[in-house]
Amino acid sequence: MADYKNMAATIIRGVGGSENIEDVVHCATRLRFRLKDETKAKEDDLRSIPGVLGIHKISGQLQIIIGQTVPDVYEEICSQASISKKEAVAENLDADRKKFNWNQITSTITAIFAPVVPGFAGVGLLKGLLTLCTNFGWLDNTTGTYLMLNAAGDALFYFLPFILAYTSAKRFKTDVVLAEILAGIYMYPTVIAGAGTQVSIFGINIYLVKYSSTVLPIVISVWLMSYLHRWLSKHIVAYLRVVLVPMLTILVMAPIDLMIIGPLGYNIGIYVGKFFGWLFPVAPALGGFVDGFTRPLVVFTGTHMTLSAVMINNIETLGYDMLGPVHCVATMSAAGMCFGAFLKAKDPGNKSSIFSSFISAFIGITEPALYGVAFRFKKPLVACMIGGGVSGAFVAAMGAKAISFAMPSIISLPVYSGSIPTMLIGLAIAFILTSVLTYVLGFDEGIAKDQRAIEAEKKNII
């Protein structure tokens, strides 16, 4: 069993001591510190800690990459530093509000969508399998079994505003129940049933919109509500606060939601979807190449989650997503990189660890491949980026589409129903091209593993 107590103590010392920690939370793989004095952090010491895979500074945070054991390390850090534990990705916004910038936007999107991704991966794969079963006549879509499975696959997408209301409220540090009420306004049966019809609110005619599966309306609403709720709580006397704050919040937000934010957010989503729908037919190879080429760097910096909102929006507005196929083949290029490196390597120890990274990358777990091969040996990273770019350009040019959001992996192949032959070719291109390039470019096996590579290998599927 890992020595989490010693690791936590060493990390606390490395960030300048518990007294220098303003706030700390964790996401799926990273500890996210906000420090009172960033100059006190000893980054070299932190990188050398066994179990630490890497260090990044972004959005005013010192991010320490741990991997899947991060909840255990986080719990021990909170215990030793006497810090109250918080839910994953529910980061402190006080520093963010001081300076509004692009990093703040990306970290906010990540915080809102990261908790939902596992659910998307599960129901996305379920919907893909259900589509295959009905298309091939293995399951009758008039049966109760189909009804049950279809409801299970659609539930998260249909009621997405409720899910995002919760994660948005956590991110924006506002009242969760009031956020859910805003989602209820959007999802109220009369509003949904009246989509496309015109109603009068305060004498102003507006069109009702179907908000099921939408993303932007509820996120924008909860963000705005967080300021309103905070202002009301500050200016209403304490003995009336428990009644007046929620009532006034709802009274103000209800018309704003249905008259302004809802239609605006809905139409922004529509036009974002139309932009991608226009871009990929016009220059699909370019878009696919850029997306696939930069995928390892985006994953390495931990900002890949910010594309989730775009992909979900594409599925809602267009009925499909064109970025998912690119990400899938780019993931396979990491497996090809490992296979080529395995064939080229002479050292038995390297061959063993690289082959384990290959197995992991093949089913979609790329962190060992990126840290243990790409960023260790450098030249294989170039091969991986080229392979991801070329294969991404191919599947985009051929019009490959995902019918649901899912993990970018070969095990999610059913999600690409209708594009599976194209995806198989794209996966083959990614694997073969990257393998060959890695083998041809070669690499210096004498480059020693850093601690990040050693710890990343522990995530390999053996």
N, C-alpha and C positions, 0 to 999 in steps of 0.2 A: 504493500500500500504506500502511496506517495506520502512524503512528509510535508503535509500542508501547513503544519504549525511553523516549521522552520522556514518554509518558502514564504509564508505570509509575513513573518517577522523580518526577513531579509528585504522583501518588497517595501515594507513600511519604512525601513531605514533608507532604502534607495530613493524614496520620494521625498525624503527630508524629515521623516518622523511623523508620528500621528498628529502632532500639533500643526503640521504644514498641510494637512489634508482638509480642504474645504468641503469636498463632497466626493463620493466614490460610488459608482454603480457598475453593473456588468451587463453585457449583451450575451450572445450565444457563445462567443469565444474570447472576449476581451474584457479586461478591467478598464474602467474609464474614470480617471482621476481628474478632479479640478483642484489645483493646488493654490495655496495662498501666495507662495513665492516659487515660480517655476524654475528659478536659477538654482534652487536647493536640490533639485532632482539630479541624481547621478545616473545618467542614461547608460554609460558604459557598464557600471556596476549592475544595473537592472538587466541589461542584455546578457550578462554572464551568469545570471541566476539559473540553475537547472530547472527546467520547466517553462521558462519564458521563451516564447518563439519569436518575439519581435517587439519593437517599440515604434509608436507613431504619435506625432503631435498634430492635432486637427481640431478645429472649432474650439480652441481654448482648452482642449483636453489632452492629457497624457494617457495614451492608450497602450496598455500592456497586453500583448497577445498571449493567451494561455492555452486555448483550445477547449476541448469538451469538458475539462475538469474545472473550468472557471468558477462555477457555482460553489464548489468546495473551498477553493482558495478565497473567494469573496467572503464567504461566511466566516472563515478564520480571521481574515483581515478586520472585518467588522467587530469581531469578538475582541481581538487584541487591541484595536484602536478605540474601542468603546464608541462605535459608530452605529447608528440605527440602520438596519438592513432595509433595502428598497427593492421593488420588483425590477426585473431585468429591463434595461433600456429606458426606464423612467428617470431620465437625466435631469439635473438641476438646471433651470432656465435662467436663473438670476444673472449669470455672466452673459448668457446669450442675448438677453434683452438690452444689454448695454451697447451692443454693436450688431446691427442687422447686416448679414453678408451671405454670400453663397454657401459657405461652410455651414452656417446656421440652418439654411434651408435643407441642405442634404442630410445633416444630422437629424433634423426634425422628421423628414420623410422616413429615414431609416428607423427612428424610434417608434413611429406610428405603425410601420408595416412589418418590422422584424417579428413581433409576436404572432402575426397572422400567417407568416410564410409556411410553417409546418402544416397548418390546416389547408392552405392552398395546395401544397404538394400532395396531400392525401386525397382530397376530393377531386383534384385535377386528374390524377391517375385513374381514380374511380370512374370519372366521366369518360375518359378516353377508352377504358375497357368496356364500359357500357355501350359506347358508340360502336365499337368493333363487334360486340355480341349481337346488337340489333342489325347492323349492316350485313352480317353474314348469316343472319337467321337463326342464331343460336339462342336468342331470347325474344319472345313475343312482347312487343311494347304495349299490349293490352292486358298483361297479367299483373297480379298484385306484387309479384317479385320485382317487376320492372318499376312499378309505382314507388315501391320502397327504396330501391337503389337510386332511382332518378331523384327522389326527394333528398336522399342523403348527399348526392353529388351536387345538387343545386342549392341546398340550404345556405351554405356559407356565402355564395355569390348573391343570392336573392336578398338575404338579410344583412348584407355587408355594411350598410350604414350603421346598424346597431353595434357591430363588432368594432368598426372604426371610431364610433362615438366613444367607446370605452378606452381604446388605446390613445386616442387624441386627448381625452380628458386627463389621462395619466401623464402624457407628454406636456400638456399645457398647464398642469397643476390646477385643475378646476374640478367642480363638482361632477362626479360620474353620473349620478342619477339624473341631474338636469340635462347632461349631454345625451343620455339615452332618451329623454323626453323629446329633445330636438329631433333625434332619429325617428322617434315615433310619429312626429308631425309629418315628416317626409314620407313615412311608410304607412300612414293612416289609410285604411281601405278605401275611404271615399276619395282621397287624393289620388291614389293609385288608379282607381276605377275611372276617375274623371280626366285622366291624362289626355291631353289634346283638346280639351274643351276650355271654354273661357268662363271665368267667374269674376265677380266684382268684389273687391276688398277696399273698404273706405271710399267707395265710388270710383276706384281705379280698376280697369279691366286688365286681368292677367290670364295667361294660359297655364293650366296645370301641367305638370311634367311627371313622368314615371321615374321615381327615384330609386327603385330597386336596383341593386348592383352598382350604384354610382359611388364615386370616391370623393370628388372635390367638394360637393355641396356640404356634406356633414363635417368634413375636416375644416373647411373655412368657417362654418357656423360655430363649431366648438372653439376654434381659435378666437373668434370675435367675442363669443360668450365669456371666455376666460377673463377678458378685460372688463366686460360689463359686470360680471359677478364680483370681481375683485373691487371694482369701484363702488358698487352698491353695498358690499360688506363693510367697506371703510366709512361710508357716509351715513348709514342708517344706524340708529341707536341700538344697542345690544339687545334690549328686551323686545324689540320688534323685528329684529334681524331674521329670526328663524321662520317667520311667516312672510314678511315683505320681500326679502331678497329673492327667494325662489319664485314668488308670484310675479314680481316686476321683471325678473329675468325672462320668464316665459312670455309675459305680455309683450315685452319689447322684441324678443327674438322671433316669435311666431310670425308676425307680418314681415319682418325683415327676411326670414328664411324663405317664405313662399313667394314674396314679391321681388326680392333682389338676389340674395345669395344663391338660392336654389336654381333659378333659371340661369343666372350668370355662371355658376359652377358647372351646371349641366352642359351649357353651350361651350364653355371652355373645353370640357372633356370631349365634346363632339368634334370641335375643330382640331384638337390635338390628334385625335384618332384620324381625322381626315388628312391631316398633314402627313402622318406616317403612311396612310393609305395612298397618298399622292406620291410621296418620296420614293417608296420602294418600287412602284411600277416605273417611275421616271428614271431613277438611278439606283436600282436595287443592289447591283454589284458593289457600288461605292459604299452605300450604307452598310451592307453586310460585311465588307472588308474592314472598314473602320471599326465597327462594333466587335468583330471577331479578333482583330489584330490587337486591340487594346484590352481585351477581356482579362488576361493574366494580371495586368497592372491595376485594373479596376478592382479585381478580387483581392489583390495584395494590399491595396490601400483600404479595403473594407468598405468601399462606397458602392459596391455592386447592388446593394439592396435598394438604392434610390431609383433604380429602373423598374422596380416592382409596380409602382403606381402607374407608370406609362403602360406596362404590359397588361395590367388589369383593365385599365381604361380602354386599351385597344380591343380587348375581348368584349367589353360591354358595348362600345360604340360601333365597332366594325364587325363583331361576331367572330373575330380571330385575332391572333397576335403574330407578328412577323419577326419579333426580336428573339423569342424563345428558341426557334430553330437554330438561330445563329449561336446563341449561348450554348446550346446542346452540342453542336459540332466543335465549338471552341473548347469545351470540356474534354471531348474525345482527343483533341490535339495534345492535351496534357498527358493522356495515356500513351499516345504515339511517341511523344518525347521520351517518356520513361522506357518504352520498349526499345527505341533506337539507342538510348544510353546503356540499356542492359546488354545489347548486342556488342556495343563498342567497348564497354568496361572490361578490364582484365583482372582487377583486384577482386578476389572472392567476396570480401566484405561489402564492397560497393555494389557488386552484382546482386547480392542478396537483398540489400536495402532498397535498391532501385526497382527490383522486381516486385517487392511488396508495395512500393509506391505506384507501380503500374497497375496492380490489381485494384488498389483503392481508387485511382483516377478513372479506371475503366467504368466503375459504377457511380462515379460522380463526386468522389471525395478528393479534391485536388490540392488541398493544403500540403500534404506530404510531398507531392510532386513539385509544387512551386518552391517550397523552402528547401527540400532535400536534394532537388536536381536543378531546377531552373535558376534559382537565385544563388545556389552554391557554385555551380559550374559556369554560369553566365551564358556561354554559347548556346546551350540547349534552350534558353529562354528566347533567343532570337528565332530558333526553329519553331518553337511553340507559337509564337506570335504570328509568324508567317503562315504556318499551317492553319491556325485559327482564322486568320484573315482570308486566305484563299477559300477554305471550305465555307466560311461565312458568306463570302461573295457568291459562291455557287448556289447554296440553298436559298439565298435571298433572290438571286436572279431567276431561279426556277420556281419562285413563288411559294416556297414552303410555308406552312401556317400551323400554328398551335390553336386547338379549339378550346383549350383551357390553360390555366396557369399551373405549372408543375416544375419540379426540380430538373435542372438542365442535365439530363443523364440518359443514357441508353435505356435504362429501366423505365423511363417515362415515354417510351416510344409510342404507346397507344394514344397519347395526347395529340400526336401529329397525324391522326387519322385523316386520310385523304392526301397526305404528303409523305407517307411512309417510304415508298420507293425512292423519292428524292432524298429523304433523310438518310436512308441506308447508304446511298451513294456519297452524300456529304460526309457522313461519319467515316466511310472508307477513305475518302480524300484526306480528311483531317488526320486519320491514323497513319496512313501510308506515307503521305507527304512529310509529316512531321518526323516520323521514324527515320526516313531516308535523310532528311536534312540534318537531324541530330547526329546520325552516324557519320555523314560526310564532313560536317563541321568539326566533329570531335570535341574533346574537352580535356582539360588537365586533371587527371585523377589525383594529383598530388595536393590539390586544394583541400585543406582540412575542413571537416564539418565544424560549423559553429554550433553553439548550443541550441539555436533555433531549429537547425536541421535535425539534430539529435532528438529533440523533443517532438518535432513534427512527425518523425518516423514512428513514434509510439501510437499515432492515430491510424497507422496502416491496417488494412484488413489482411490478416494472414490466412 
